């Protein structure tokens, strides 16, 4: 179900009203105002296929109702990149969105004589859509949450220890935000 359909089903019809129109014409006319019904967020995380083959990833994100959801990442792999996606809709304001990504070496993963070409995610974004009362797009905002790192090579024998250190510092990715009805963004603390 698309974001627009979700909001149409969730919120009953709201019609703007106007005053005036009498014979004197002195009564004020109230202009309809834009009212945001909700926000749809599409989370996207991509990691090198080599890392998704060697590691188990866990994703924690804000789902519906500002509730944290934790799940193992399930990847779609193409052209050497593994991608996880999730879409969440919210009608609560302010709305929280954020993402935490952690990883650990898979049981039995063979890292002997392996060079990890890139240990960091190559993409971590949230695409946000604000939906109006007439179920149209009010605004769109992309939020890049990659944490500034895009590449780090590492000997496979050091991967498990490196991941433990990174996870103890909050994860490979860890950012959260609050959005109001106008789409204004406020940075929040890391997800615990």
C-alpha positions in Angstrom: 0.0 0.0 0.0 1.4 3.4 -1.0 2.0 6.3 1.3 -0.9 8.2 -0.2 -3.3 5.3 0.2 -2.2 4.8 3.8 -3.0 8.4 4.7 -6.3 8.4 2.8 -7.4 5.4 4.8 -6.1 6.6 8.1 -7.6 10.1 8.1 -11.2 10.8 7.3 -12.0 13.5 4.8 -11.2 17.0 5.8 -12.8 19.9 3.8 -11.7 23.5 4.1 -14.5 25.9 4.9 -15.0 29.5 3.9 -17.1 32.3 5.3 -18.8 35.1 3.5 -20.7 35.4 0.3 -23.7 37.3 1.8 -25.2 40.2 -0.1 -23.0 42.8 1.8 -19.6 41.1 1.0 -18.1 42.4 4.3 -17.7 39.0 5.9 -14.1 37.7 5.9 -13.2 34.8 3.6 -11.0 32.2 5.3 -8.4 30.8 3.0 -7.9 27.0 3.2 -4.6 26.2 4.9 -2.3 23.3 4.1 -2.4 20.7 6.9 0.1 17.8 6.9 -1.6 14.5 7.6 1.5 12.4 8.0 5.0 11.6 6.8 6.2 8.6 4.8 9.8 7.6 5.2 11.8 5.2 3.0 15.0 3.9 4.7 17.8 2.6 2.4 21.1 1.1 3.5 23.7 -0.4 1.1 26.8 -2.3 2.0 29.5 -4.0 -0.1 28.4 -7.6 -1.0 31.6 -8.9 0.5 30.6 -7.5 3.9 27.0 -8.9 3.7 28.5 -12.3 2.9 30.8 -12.2 6.0 28.6 -10.4 8.5 25.2 -10.5 10.1 23.7 -7.0 10.3 21.0 -5.7 12.6 18.9 -2.7 11.8 17.2 -0.6 14.5 14.9 2.1 13.1 11.9 4.2 14.1 8.7 2.6 12.9 5.1 3.6 13.1 4.1 5.5 16.2 7.6 6.6 17.0 8.4 3.0 18.2 11.9 1.5 17.8 12.0 -1.7 15.7 15.0 -4.0 15.6 15.3 -6.7 12.9 18.0 -8.6 11.1 18.9 -7.0 7.7 17.7 -8.9 4.7 19.6 -7.9 1.6 18.9 -7.6 -2.1 22.2 -7.9 -3.9 23.1 -6.5 -7.3 26.4 -5.5 -8.9 28.5 -6.1 -5.8 26.2 -4.1 -3.5 23.7 -5.4 -0.9 20.7 -3.2 -0.1 18.1 -3.2 2.7 15.0 -1.0 2.3 12.0 -0.3 4.6 9.1 2.2 4.3 7.4 3.5 7.4 4.3 5.8 7.6 3.5 8.0 10.6 0.6 10.3 11.6 2.1 11.3 15.0 3.8 14.7 15.3 6.5 15.4 15.9 7.5 12.2 14.0 10.8 10.5 14.8 12.9 8.8 12.1 16.3 7.3 12.5 18.5 4.3 11.8 21.1 2.3 13.7 23.2 -0.4 11.9 25.4 -2.8 13.6 27.2 -5.9 12.4 29.0 -9.0 13.7 31.0 -11.6 12.0 28.9 -14.6 10.9 29.5 -17.9 12.7 32.0 -19.9 10.6 32.9 -16.9 8.3 36.3 -17.6 6.8 38.4 -14.4 7.0 41.8 -16.0 6.9 43.9 -14.4 4.1 40.9 -12.1 3.2 41.3 -8.4 2.6 38.0 -6.5 3.2 37.9 -3.8 0.4 35.4 -1.6 2.3 33.9 -2.2 5.7 31.5 0.8 5.8 28.1 1.1 4.3 28.2 2.9 0.9 24.7 4.4 1.4 22.4 5.2 4.3 19.5 7.6 3.6 16.0 8.4 4.7 13.7 9.9 2.0 10.8 11.7 3.6 7.5 12.7 2.1 5.0 15.0 3.8 1.4 14.3 2.7 -1.3 17.1 2.6 -4.9 16.8 3.7 -5.9 16.3 0.1 -3.5 13.3 -0.2 -0.9 15.2 -2.3 2.7 15.7 -1.7 3.5 18.8 0.5 7.2 18.4 0.6 10.0 16.0 0.1 13.3 15.8 2.0 16.3 13.4 1.6 18.4 12.9 4.7 21.9 11.5 4.3 22.9 9.6 7.4 26.1 7.9 6.3 28.1 9.4 9.2 30.8 10.7 6.8 32.6 7.4 6.1 32.5 5.7 2.8 35.6 3.5 2.6 37.9 1.5 4.9 40.0 -1.5 3.9 40.9 -4.0 6.5 42.6 -7.4 6.9 39.9 -10.1 7.4 41.6 -11.3 10.6 40.9 -7.9 12.2 37.2 -7.6 11.2 35.6 -9.1 14.3 37.5 -6.9 16.7 36.9 -3.8 14.5 33.2 -4.5 14.4 33.0 -4.8 18.1 34.8 -1.5 18.6 32.5 0.2 16.1 29.3 -1.3 17.7 30.4 -0.1 21.1 30.6 3.4 19.7 27.0 3.2 18.5 27.2 1.2 15.2 28.2 1.7 11.6 25.4 4.1 11.2 23.5 5.8 14.0 21.4 8.9 13.6 17.9 10.0 14.5 15.7 13.0 13.8 12.4 14.6 14.6 10.2 16.2 12.0 7.2 18.6 12.5 4.2 19.1 10.2 6.1 21.7 8.1 9.0 19.3 7.5 11.4 21.1 9.8 14.1 18.8 11.1 15.7 18.5 14.5 18.7 16.2 15.2 18.2 13.8 18.1 20.5 11.7 20.2 21.9 8.4 18.9 19.6 5.3 19.1 20.6 3.2 22.0 
